[in-house]
Amino acid sequence: MELCSEGVATMIFTLLLIYNTSLTASFEIKSIFCSISDSCDCDFKPDIKGLEWDLYKNLYGQHMAQDIVSEAVVSCLQNENPDRPLVLSFHGASGTGKSLVSSMVGRHIYGTAMGSPYIHQYVPTLHFSSADRVQQYRSDLKQWVERNLTACARSIFIFDEMEKMPPGVIDVLEPHLGPFHVLFQTNYRKAIYIFISTVGQEIINKFALESQQAGRDREEIRPEELEEVLADAVYNTRNSGFYQSRIITEKLVTRFVPFLPLRRRHVERCAQRELCQRGECHRTDVVSSVGGAMNYMPQDSPYFSSTGCKLVPAKVNLFL
């Protein structure tokens, strides 16, 4: 009887060991599967219709950004086997909606603007603050990106203030942005990269002004009229993280996205949205006051807000 009990105990222990080993192996297999498959992508839960609606409802005066981002992101998400990651470069003056759009993309892919562990934001003044440490930053950035891609193939990487990025750092990502690089366990081609910069704002603003003065409606401006000159600007501007970068010469940026300067009517729509978020939609007096309190440029033809919608929350506080 005692021998029988010992045999049963041994059998139970063996079965438990096999079960636990199977669980571990299963977890590892699932982790690999999640890295390369479309059936299991982190907390990936894209709301394509929500993104399109958000862009057209809450982004003002940016028809090119609305069309480009909507089309590019939807195409990326619907492609089960993309040949390269989606790489977008946003350009324009402060307050025109560049950061707003990047948060929309995150929110409608992972259900949160910046709270997901799969959305990674880098700010040069915080992460790459010294021009003397380019090699160290390159090594760190490569490790961060590859580690995050291994954890989630559909990671989103947002690089803000690219005009403050030391030249040479971002080039370490060149192999990850094209169709020719392989990362162990990872289909890295499902990732999304968004670069945000004010480089090229003078070109965009000048083009918008000349169009305005020629009586051309801003909605008639096409992306093709600006994308090539924006690529040249980021490549040739010393205060640019893409200065002399092979990422530009190898054409690894999917689309350059111009953000136009905003008119007073756009600023007032921003003020209206801000008021509605505070439960004060009816305060049209505040909307008008905010619009009138902004500075407009150029001095001889003050068509455009010099700060876009950036100062709207502060102005609303002032007049509310």
N, C-alpha and C positions, 0 to 999 in steps of 0.2 A: 504493500500500500504506500509506504514511504517513497519507494523508488518510483512508483506511478505518479505520486504528487510532484516529485522533483522533475520528472519528465514533462508533465503538463506545464509546470512553471517555466522550464527551459523553452518549451514550444511557444508559450505566450510571449516570453521575452524576445525570442527570435522574430516572431510575427510583428511585435511592436517595433523592433529595430528595423525590419524591412519596411514597415509603414512609414517610420520617421525618415528613413533614407529616401524613400520614394517621394515624400513631401518635399525634402530638400532639393532632390533632383528635379522634381516638377516645378518648384519655384524658380530654379536656375534656368530651366528650359523655357518657362513662361517669360522670364526676364529677357532672354535672348529673342524669343518670339515677339515680344512687345516692341523690341528695338527695331525689328525689320518688317513687321507686318502691319497691314492696315486694319486688322481686326481688333487690335489692342494697342491704343496709342495714348498712354498716360491717362490724363483726365480730358482727353480730346473730345470736345462736344461742340462742333461748329454750328453756328446759327447764321447761315448765309443770308437769309432774308432779313434777319435782324441787323446784320452789318450793313447791307445795302440801304435799309430804311434809316438807320442811324446816320450814315454818311449824308444822305439827301435831306434829312430833317434837321440835323444839328450842326452841319458844317456849312458855313455861309461864305458865298463869294468864291468858291473854289471848285468850279465845274471840272477842271482838269484832274484835280486830286480825287474828286468823287468818282469819275469815270475810270481812271487808271487803277486806283487802289481796289475798287470794286471788282473790276475785270480781272486784275492780276491775282488777287487773293482767292477769288472764287475758282479761277482756273487751277491754281495751285492746290486747293483743297479737294477739288473734284478729280484730280489726276492721281490715280492709284499708284503710278510708278513714274514720278517726275525724273527727268534726266539731269536736273540740277536744282539747287534750292532757289527760293524766291528772294531776290535782292532788290530792295527799293531804297532809293536815295531821295529824301525830302529836302527841298531847298526853298528858302524864302525868308522874309523878315520876321522878326519876333512878333508873336501874337497873331499869326495868320492861320494857325490850326495844325501845325506839324505834330506837336506832341499830343494834341487831341485825337488826331487820326490814329497814331500809334496805340493809344489807349483803347480806342474803339476796336482795333484789330485784336488786341489781347482779350478784351471783354467778350467778343463774339466768337472767339475760338476756345477760350478756357473758362468763360463765365465770370471773369474778374479782370479788372483793368491791369493791375500790377501785383495782385496778391497771389498769383499762381506760382508754384515752385518751378514751373516750366517756362516762365517769362523772365528774361534776364536783361537788366538795364545797366549800361556802363556809361559813366560820366567822366570825361577826361580829367577835370579838375579834382576829382576824387580818386579815380583808379589809375590815371596815367599823368600825374601832375608834374613830373620832372623830365625835361628833354634829355637829361644826361643818363637816363635809365632805360633807353629804348630796348636794348637787348633783354633786360630783365622783364620788361613789360611784354615783349613778344613771347617769351617763354611762358609767362603767367597766363597770357590771353589764350595761347594755344591749348594749354592744359585745361583752363576753365571751359572753353568751348567744347573740347573733345570729351571731357568728363560729363558735361551737361547733355551732349548729344547721345552719349552712351546710356545715360539715364532716361532720356526721352528723345526719340528721333524727331518729333514735331516741336522741338524747342523753338522759342522766339527770342531773338537777340536784338536788342535796341541800343544803338550807340548814339547818344545825345551829344550836342555841341561838338560836332566833328571838326569845326574850325579851330578848336583848342586841342585836338589830338596831335601829339608829336608825330611828324611824318616818319613813316617806316614801321610804326607799330602795327597798323591794320594789315600791312602786307603779309603778315604771317598767316592770315586767313585765306590767302589766294587759293591754295589747293582745295580748301573746303567749299569754295564758291563755284567751282566749275564741275564738269561732268567726269573728271578723270581721277578723283581721289576716293579711296576706300578706307573707312574706319571700321575696325573690328567690332562685330556685333551690331553695327549701326547702319541704317539707310539714311545717311546724313542729308540726302537730297530732299527730304521732306521738311527741312528747317526753313524758317523765315528770318531774314536779316533786314533790319530797318536802320538806315543811317540818317541822322537829322543834322542839318547844317544851315547856317545863314550865308555861307559862301554862294555867290551868284545872285544875292538879293538885289544888287545894283542893276544887274542885267535884266532881271525880271521886272523891277520897278520902272526902269527906263522904257522897256517894251510896252508895259501897261500904260504908261503916261503917253507915249507916242500914239498908241492905239486910241486912247481917250481923246487926245487932241485932234486926231484924224476923223473923229466921229464914229469910230468902230466900236461895236458893242463888245464888252469884255468876254462874253460867252462865245464870241467868234474866234478868240485866240486858241490855236491848236497846240498840243504838246510838242509836235514835230518842229514847231518854230523855235522852241527853247531848249529842247533836250540836248542837242549836239553842243550848243554854246555853253550849257551848264557843265557838260562833261569836260569841255576844254577848260572851263574856269576852275573846277576843283583840281584838275591835273596840274595846272600852271600856277595856282595860288599858293604861296609859301605858307600862309596861315590856313592850311587845310590838311586834314589827316590823309587825304588822297593825293598829296603833292607828289608828282612823279611816280605814282603808284601803278604797278602792273595790273592791279585790279581794274583800272580804267583802260589801259592799253589793250588788255586781253578781253575787254568788253564783258566783264563778269557782273556788272550791274544790270539787272533786268530792265528797270525803268528809272529814269530821273523824273521826279515829280515836282513841277513848279507850283508854288503857292503865291498867288497874286496878292498885292497890297489891297487892303480893305477900304471900301467907301464908307461914308457915314451911315448909310442904310444898313450895312452889315454890322457895324458897331452897335447900332440900336437894336438889332435882332439879338446880338449877344447879351445886351442889357435886359431885353425882354425875357430871354431864357433864364438869366440869373435871377430875375425877380420872380418868375414862376417857380423856380426851385425853392424860393423862400415863401411861397404862398402869397405873393403880392403881384399877381399877373395884371391886376387892374391899374397899376400905377404907371399910366402912360406919361404922366408928368415927369417921372424919374427917367424914363426911357429917353425923352426929349432932352432933358438936362444933361444926361450922360453923353449923348451924342454931341451936344454943343460944347461940352467941357474938354473934349479931346483936341490934341494938336494935329493939324493936317499939313501935308506936304505935297509938292514943293511950295515955297512961300509965294511965288508969283501965280501958281495955279494949285491951290490947296485941295486936291481931289482925294488924297488918301490919308488914312490915319497913320501917324508916324509910329504908333505902338500897337497897331492892330486892335485886338480885343484884350490884350494883356492886362490893361489897367481897369477893365470894366468892373470887376468885383469891388475894387477900392472906390471907384466913383459911385457905384451903387450905394455903398456904405455911407458915402458922403451926402448923398441926396435923399436917402430913404428916411 
